[in-house]
C-alpha cells in the first residue's frame, strides 16, 4: 500500500509527460507534412514562373541584340522596315573581304539561288513532266530562278533606296545616311552574286548538255558579256565610293521588266516542250497575257523611258556634274556601258513593237469598234 502510494504519482506524472510529448511531436509532424504539401503544390508554379522569367529575359536579350545591330546608325528610328530586314539578313552571311570590300552577302545569295534552282528543277521535271537536262528545261529553270527569287526582292530594295533619298547619279556614298550606304552595298552585292551564280550555271549546263564539253550557244556570249559588264559596274562604284546612284537606276530600269520578260521566255520554251499542261486552255490564255504584258512593258521601258533617264540624264550627270569626284576614265566607261546595254536592247524592242504588239493593237481596236457600234445601235 505504501509502495502504491509512493509509485503511482510518479507513474501518472511520467504518463502525462509522455502524452504531452507525443501530442507535441504529432503537431510538429502535421505542420511538417502540411508544409511539404504546400511546397509540392507551389513547386510547379515556381518552375513555371522561372521558365516565364527566363523567356522574358531571352526576349529582352534578343531585343537588345537586335537594337544593338542598329545602334551604329544615328537615325535608327528613320530606317525603313525593308532596310532593317536586308541588314538583318547580312548578319547571316560570312565575312569575306576582297579589294577591301565585303562579298559575304554575295556568297550567301549565290548559295540561296543554287538551292532554289534545285527546287525549281524538281517542280518542272517531276511534277510538270518537263524533259530532264534538256537545253529548254535548263534555260527555263534559269529564267524562273531569276524572275521569282532574284528580281522581286532586288526591285523592292532598289525602289526603297531610290525613293528614300534624293536621286543623284554621280554622288558619293558619304553623302547619304549610314544605313542607306550599308543597304546599298548589300543591293550591289546581291546583283553581283546573281551574276556570278548565273555565269557558272551557264557553264554547268553547257558542260552536261554536250557530254563533258563546254560549247556555248549563239546567245551565250552576249549574256556572259552583260554579266561581266554588270559585275564590273557594281564593284567599281563600291571601290571608288561614288556613282552608286547610277548603278541603282540602271539595275532598277533593267530589272523592272524582268518578271514579265522571264515568264515570256519560259512560256516560249513551254510551247516547244511536251509536258502535262501544254494543251490546257489556261496555258493558252496565260501565254497571251504574258506575251502582251512583256512586249508592252519592254518596249515602253527600254525604248522610251531608259534612253532619257539613263542615256541622257544619268550619263549627263556622270560626265558633266560629277558630284562624287569620279575619275574621268570611269565616268566615260560607265556611260559607254549604259549605252551598250541600251543599244543591245534594240533588237528586242523592235521585235516586240513591230511583230508582237500589232496583232494585240488590232484586237483592242476591234473591241472598241464593236463597243461603239453596239452603243450606236442602242
BELKAUR-V115333 format. One record per residue. N is the residue number from 1. RES is the residue in one small letter. OMEGA is omega as a letter, one per 40 degrees, with the letter a starting at -180 (NA if undefined). Layout:
n->N res->RES omega->OMEGA
n->N res->RES omega->OMEGA
This chain:
n->1 res->x omega->i
n->2 res->x omega->a
n->3 res->x omega->i
n->4 res->x omega->a
n->5 res->x omega->a
n->6 res->x omega->a
n->7 res->x omega->a
n->8 res->x omega->i
n->9 res->x omega->a
n->10 res->x omega->a
n->11 res->x omega->i
n->12 res->x omega->i
n->13 res->x omega->i
n->14 res->x omega->i
n->15 res->x omega->i
n->16 res->x omega->a
n->17 res->x omega->i
n->18 res->x omega->i
n->19 res->x omega->i
n->20 res->x omega->i
n->21 res->x omega->a
n->22 res->x omega->i
n->23 res->x omega->i
n->24 res->x omega->i
n->25 res->x omega->i
n->26 res->x omega->i
n->27 res->x omega->i
n->28 res->x omega->i
n->29 res->x omega->i
n->30 res->x omega->i
n->31 res->x omega->a
n->32 res->x omega->i
n->33 res->x omega->i
n->34 res->x omega->i
n->35 res->x omega->i
n->36 res->x omega->i
n->37 res->x omega->i
n->38 res->x omega->i
n->39 res->x omega->i
n->40 res->x omega->i
n->41 res->x omega->a
n->42 res->x omega->a
n->43 res->x omega->i
n->44 res->x omega->i
n->45 res->x omega->i
n->46 res->x omega->i
n->47 res->x omega->i
n->48 res->x omega->i
n->49 res->x omega->i
n->50 res->x omega->i
n->51 res->x omega->i
n->52 res->x omega->i
n->53 res->x omega->i
n->54 res->x omega->i
n->55 res->x omega->i
n->56 res->x omega->i
n->57 res->x omega->i
n->58 res->x omega->i
n->59 res->x omega->i
n->60 res->x omega->i
n->61 res->x omega->i
n->62 res->x omega->i
n->63 res->x omega->i
n->64 res->x omega->i
n->65 res->x omega->i
n->66 res->x omega->i
n->67 res->x omega->i
n->68 res->x omega->i
n->69 res->x omega->a
n->70 res->x omega->i
n->71 res->x omega->a
n->72 res->x omega->a
n->73 res->x omega->a
n->74 res->x omega->a
n->75 res->x omega->a
n->76 res->x omega->a
n->77 res->x omega->a
n->78 res->x omega->a
n->79 res->x omega->i
n->80 res->x omega->a
n->81 res->x omega->i
n->82 res->x omega->i
n->83 res->x omega->i
n->84 res->x omega->a
n->85 res->x omega->a
n->86 res->x omega->i
n->87 res->x omega->i
n->88 res->x omega->i
n->89 res->x omega->a
n->90 res->x omega->i
n->91 res->x omega->i
n->92 res->x omega->a
n->93 res->x omega->i
n->94 res->x omega->i
n->95 res->x omega->a
n->96 res->x omega->a
n->97 res->x omega->i
n->98 res->x omega->a
n->99 res->x omega->a
n->100 res->x omega->i
n->101 res->x omega->i
n->102 res->x omega->i
n->103 res->x omega->a
n->104 res->x omega->i
n->105 res->x omega->i
n->106 res->x omega->i
n->107 res->x omega->i
n->108 res->x omega->i
n->109 res->x omega->i
n->110 res->x omega->i
n->111 res->x omega->i
n->112 res->x omega->i
n->113 res->x omega->i
n->114 res->x omega->i
n->115 res->x omega->i
n->116 res->x omega->i
n->117 res->x omega->i
n->118 res->x omega->i
n->119 res->x omega->a
n->120 res->x omega->i
n->121 res->x omega->i
n->122 res->x omega->a
n->123 res->x omega->a
n->124 res->x omega->a
n->125 res->x omega->a
n->126 res->x omega->a
n->127 res->x omega->a
n->128 res->x omega->i
n->129 res->x omega->i
n->130 res->x omega->i
n->131 res->x omega->a
n->132 res->x omega->i
n->133 res->x omega->i
n->134 res->x omega->a
n->135 res->x omega->a
n->136 res->x omega->i
n->137 res->x omega->a
n->138 res->x omega->i
n->139 res->x omega->i
n->140 res->x omega->i
n->141 res->x omega->i
n->142 res->x omega->i
n->143 res->x omega->a
n->144 res->x omega->i
n->145 res->x omega->i
n->146 res->x omega->a
n->147 res->x omega->a
n->148 res->x omega->a
n->149 res->x omega->a
n->150 res->x omega->a
n->151 res->x omega->a
n->152 res->x omega->a
n->153 res->x omega->a
n->154 res->x omega->i
n->155 res->x omega->i
n->156 res->x omega->i
n->157 res->x omega->i
n->158 res->x omega->i
n->159 res->x omega->i
n->160 res->x omega->a
n->161 res->x omega->a
n->162 res->x omega->a
n->163 res->x omega->a
n->164 res->x omega->a
n->165 res->x omega->i
n->166 res->x omega->a
n->167 res->x omega->i
n->168 res->x omega->a
n->169 res->x omega->a
n->170 res->x omega->a
n->171 res->x omega->i
n->172 res->x omega->i
n->173 res->x omega->a
n->174 res->x omega->i
n->175 res->x omega->a
n->176 res->x omega->i
n->177 res->x omega->a
n->178 res->x omega->a
n->179 res->x omega->i
n->180 res->x omega->i
n->181 res->x omega->a
n->182 res->x omega->i
n->183 res->x omega->i
n->184 res->x omega->i
n->185 res->x omega->i
n->186 res->x omega->i
n->187 res->x omega->i
n->188 res->x omega->i
n->189 res->x omega->i
n->190 res->x omega->i
n->191 res->x omega->i
n->192 res->x omega->i
n->193 res->x omega->i
n->194 res->x omega->i
n->195 res->x omega->i
n->196 res->x omega->i
n->197 res->x omega->a
n->198 res->x omega->i
n->199 res->x omega->i
n->200 res->x omega->i
n->201 res->x omega->i
n->202 res->x omega->i
n->203 res->x omega->i
n->204 res->x omega->a
n->205 res->x omega->a
n->206 res->x omega->i
n->207 res->x omega->a
n->208 res->x omega->i
n->209 res->x omega->a
n->210 res->x omega->i
n->211 res->x omega->i
n->212 res->x omega->i
n->213 res->x omega->i
n->214 res->x omega->i
n->215 res->x omega->a
n->216 res->x omega->i
n->217 res->x omega->a
n->218 res->x omega->a
n->219 res->x omega->a
n->220 res->x omega->i
n->221 res->x omega->i
n->222 res->x omega->i
n->223 res->x omega->a
n->224 res->x omega->i
n->225 res->x omega->i
n->226 res->x omega->a
n->227 res->x omega->a
n->228 res->x omega->i
n->229 res->x omega->i
n->230 res->x omega->i
n->231 res->x omega->i
n->232 res->x omega->a
n->233 res->x omega->a
n->234 res->x omega->a
n->235 res->x omega->a
n->236 res->x omega->a
n->237 res->x omega->i
n->238 res->x omega->a
n->239 res->x omega->a
n->240 res->x omega->i
n->241 res->x omega->a
n->242 res->x omega->i
n->243 res->x omega->a
n->244 res->x omega->i
n->245 res->x omega->i
n->246 res->x omega->i
n->247 res->x omega->a
n->248 res->x omega->a
n->249 res->x omega->i
n->250 res->x omega->i
n->251 res->x omega->a
n->252 res->x omega->a
n->253 res->x omega->i
n->254 res->x omega->a
n->255 res->x omega->a
n->256 res->x omega->i
n->257 res->x omega->a
n->258 res->x omega->i
n->259 res->x omega->i
n->260 res->x omega->a
n->261 res->x omega->i
n->262 res->x omega->i
n->263 res->x omega->i
n->264 res->x omega->i
n->265 res->x omega->i
n->266 res->x omega->a
n->267 res->x omega->i
n->268 res->x omega->i
n->269 res->x omega->a
n->270 res->x omega->i
n->271 res->x omega->a
n->272 res->x omega->a
n->273 res->x omega->i
n->274 res->x omega->a
n->275 res->x omega->a
n->276 res->x omega->a
n->277 res->x omega->a
n->278 res->x omega->a
n->279 res->x omega->a
n->280 res->x omega->i
n->281 res->x omega->a
n->282 res->x omega->i
n->283 res->x omega->i
n->284 res->x omega->i
n->285 res->x omega->i
n->286 res->x omega->a
n->287 res->x omega->i
n->288 res->x omega->a
n->289 res->x omega->a
n->290 res->x omega->a
n->291 res->x omega->i
n->292 res->x omega->a
n->293 res->x omega->i
n->294 res->x omega->a
n->295 res->x omega->a
n->296 res->x omega->a
n->297 res->x omega->a
n->298 res->x omega->i
n->299 res->x omega->a
n->300 res->x omega->a
n->301 res->x omega->a
n->302 res->x omega->a
n->303 res->x omega->a
n->304 res->x omega->a
n->305 res->x omega->a
n->306 res->x omega->i
n->307 res->x omega->i
n->308 res->x omega->a
n->309 res->x omega->a
n->310 res->x omega->a
n->311 res->x omega->a
n->312 res->x omega->a
n->313 res->x omega->a
n->314 res->x omega->i
n->315 res->x omega->i
n->316 res->x omega->i
n->317 res->x omega->i
n->318 res->x omega->a
n->319 res->x omega->a
n->320 res->x omega->a
n->321 res->x omega->i
n->322 res->x omega->a
n->323 res->x omega->a
n->324 res->x omega->i
n->325 res->x omega->i
n->326 res->x omega->i
n->327 res->x omega->a
n->328 res->x omega->a
n->329 res->x omega->a
n->330 res->x omega->i
n->331 res->x omega->i
n->332 res->x omega->a
n->333 res->x omega->i
n->334 res->x omega->i
n->335 res->x omega->i
n->336 res->x omega->i
n->337 res->x omega->i
n->338 res->x omega->a
n->339 res->x omega->i
n->340 res->x omega->i
n->341 res->x omega->i
n->342 res->x omega->i
n->343 res->x omega->i
n->344 res->x omega->i
n->345 res->x omega->a
n->346 res->x omega->a
n->347 res->x omega->i
n->348 res->x omega->i
n->349 res->x omega->i
n->350 res->x omega->i
n->351 res->x omega->a
n->352 res->x omega->a
n->353 res->x omega->a
n->354 res->x omega->a
n->355 res->x omega->a
n->356 res->x omega->a
n->357 res->x omega->a
n->358 res->x omega->i
n->359 res->x omega->i
n->360 res->x omega->i
n->361 res->x omega->a
n->362 res->x omega->i
n->363 res->x omega->i
n->364 res->x omega->i
n->365 res->x omega->i
n->366 res->x omega->i
n->367 res->x omega->a
n->368 res->x omega->i
n->369 res->x omega->i
n->370 res->x omega->i
n->371 res->x omega->i
n->372 res->x omega->i
n->373 res->x omega->i
n->374 res->x omega->i
n->375 res->x omega->i
n->376 res->x omega->i
n->377 res->x omega->i
n->378 res->x omega->NA
